[in-house]
Amino acid sequence: MTLDVPTLFVVVTAVTLLMSFWICLMAWGQPRGHELWPLALSLVAYASSNVLFSLRQLLPEIVAVAAGNLAYSGSLSLMLVAIRRFQRGPVGRWQVTLPIVLVFVLLSPLMPSEEASSVSINILCAGQMVLLLSALYDRRYPIEGRGRIILFSTYSGMTGVLLLRAYAVYSGLIGVGTAAGGARWLALVFVLAMCAVLSIALGFVYMTMERAERLNYEMAMKDMLTGLANRRAISEDLAHAVARAQRHGALLSVLLIDIDHFKRVNDDYGHPAGDAVLRSVAQALRERLRAQDLVGRFGGEEFLVVLPDTGLEGALVLAEALRGDVERTPAPWGAHHIAVTISVGVRGGRVGGADTRESLVAAADAAMYRAKEGGRNRVEHTAAGILTEVRTAIQAG
Ligand SMILES: Nc1nc2c(ncn2[C@@H]2O[C@H](COP(=O)(O)OP(=O)(O)OP(=O)(O)O)[C@@H](O)[C@H]2O)c(=O)[nH]1
């Protein structure tokens, strides 16, 4: 197989610019702060570095080498900006600018030899790769999914190549300059560069796609006002909990919680204040519940709590604790503190073979209405035995 270096050079540059163009198209219509803009620019900088290195014969050598190295280091800095923007994290200014300044220093007459410059610049760029790798795994701004794996593998490979090159120059295996290692080395560099460009573009596209999928899922399953599971999600959770309890003959309790006289809050303080109260009640529920318990917003001012492996007695204790927490925690609203109470209907005990999520919710609902009728700010319950009557009533119509 013959790998023709000029052809490879043209292919790599064309593919890089084409990728940059498609990424610009993806970013079109997004704000200037979107991560795909610096990524597209980074690819342009990388293509420019290749072009500048190839102009060594036409331009004064020092100008071509300096500009080529600056463009290469700049492309890595821009990639760091892209990752940080993706994470919505702060961009460390020195991490972006210092390497570019160092390229100037390392190419200056301060360096003892051309070899020393070349080795140091390769190590510097490997250091920039390490910054990219550590950004990908920054625990404060986690990135999930396969896109990160693609980027991690690519940056690791590139770090290895840069360090290998530094070692090869240091030990005299290859000379200084892009072409110094001979046509084979150069062909290998171009092939690896093309793999890297394609992988980086694909990695970013994956990350963006996976984030959009996660967001869609959250919007489909989360209540945006309170951050709790929405009706669909908590209903699905309850169906799974019922099936599991039936399989294992386990205990399962359900609480239906309704804020008392909530309409008055909206009427007296306005709808946004009502929203603040909903958030505050949701927070109070979240704080009290254990990790295995499930909670969701079931309707306007109604919440559903599912308590796996919990009998009636335990559910009543928890319901009473939640009632007290909400009563003692008024929602701050401007200069006011809006106090509300809740009525709780509890269905607790074992789950029979004929039970369904609907029958469990209906039982908790019946108990909750008794709590309303009994004067509100109360907990009422339906034990598992009484459920048979509720089920019969549902089936009857
Ligand atoms: N602010 C706000 N209000 C909501 C939301 N969803 C439903 N509501 C309001 O919740 C109120 C429910 O009122 P009602 O069903 O009469 O119940 P209530 O006033 O709590 O009375 P009881 O349940 O009998 O104690 C209505 O005014 C709805 O407009 C919401 O997302 N935000």
PDBQT file of the ligand as one rigid body, heavy atoms in Angstrom, charges set to zero:
ROOT
HETATM    1  N1  LIG A 401     -50.627  28.257  41.434  1.00  0.00    +0.000 N 
HETATM    2  C1  LIG A 401     -51.058  27.103  40.945  1.00  0.00    +0.000 A 
HETATM    3  N2  LIG A 401     -52.319  26.724  41.182  1.00  0.00    +0.000 NA
HETATM    4  C2  LIG A 401     -52.747  25.548  40.702  1.00  0.00    +0.000 A 
HETATM    5  C3  LIG A 401     -51.925  24.723  39.955  1.00  0.00    +0.000 A 
HETATM    6  N3  LIG A 401     -52.646  23.624  39.617  1.00  0.00    +0.000 NA
HETATM    7  C4  LIG A 401     -53.882  23.764  40.147  1.00  0.00    +0.000 A 
HETATM    8  N4  LIG A 401     -53.970  24.933  40.821  1.00  0.00    +0.000 N 
HETATM    9  C5  LIG A 401     -55.096  25.504  41.534  1.00  0.00    +0.000 C 
HETATM   10  O1  LIG A 401     -55.407  24.663  42.651  1.00  0.00    +0.000 OA
HETATM   11  C6  LIG A 401     -56.722  25.043  43.073  1.00  0.00    +0.000 C 
HETATM   12  C7  LIG A 401     -57.452  23.809  43.558  1.00  0.00    +0.000 C 
HETATM   13  O2  LIG A 401     -58.609  24.247  44.162  1.00  0.00    +0.000 OA
HETATM   14  P1  LIG A 401     -59.721  23.281  44.712  1.00  0.00    +0.000 P 
HETATM   15  O3  LIG A 401     -59.761  22.036  43.883  1.00  0.00    +0.000 OA
HETATM   16  O4  LIG A 401     -60.988  24.072  44.813  1.00  0.00    +0.000 OA
HETATM   17  O5  LIG A 401     -59.237  22.835  46.114  1.00  0.00    +0.000 OA
HETATM   18  P2  LIG A 401     -58.794  23.648  47.400  1.00  0.00    +0.000 P 
HETATM   19  O6  LIG A 401     -58.981  25.106  47.265  1.00  0.00    +0.000 OA
HETATM   20  O7  LIG A 401     -57.428  23.204  47.764  1.00  0.00    +0.000 OA
HETATM   21  O8  LIG A 401     -59.796  23.136  48.469  1.00  0.00    +0.000 OA
HETATM   22  P3  LIG A 401     -59.772  21.764  49.241  1.00  0.00    +0.000 P 
HETATM   23  O9  LIG A 401     -58.998  20.793  48.435  1.00  0.00    +0.000 OA
HETATM   24  O10 LIG A 401     -61.215  21.360  49.378  1.00  0.00    +0.000 OA
HETATM   25  O11 LIG A 401     -59.161  22.047  50.574  1.00  0.00    +0.000 OA
HETATM   26  C8  LIG A 401     -57.391  25.702  41.868  1.00  0.00    +0.000 C 
HETATM   27  O12 LIG A 401     -57.562  27.066  42.150  1.00  0.00    +0.000 OA
HETATM   28  C9  LIG A 401     -56.383  25.522  40.743  1.00  0.00    +0.000 C 
HETATM   29  O13 LIG A 401     -56.380  26.628  39.863  1.00  0.00    +0.000 OA
HETATM   30  C10 LIG A 401     -50.591  25.160  39.689  1.00  0.00    +0.000 A 
HETATM   31  O14 LIG A 401     -49.774  24.508  39.028  1.00  0.00    +0.000 OA
HETATM   32  N5  LIG A 401     -50.196  26.346  40.205  1.00  0.00    +0.000 N 
ENDROOT
TORSDOF 0
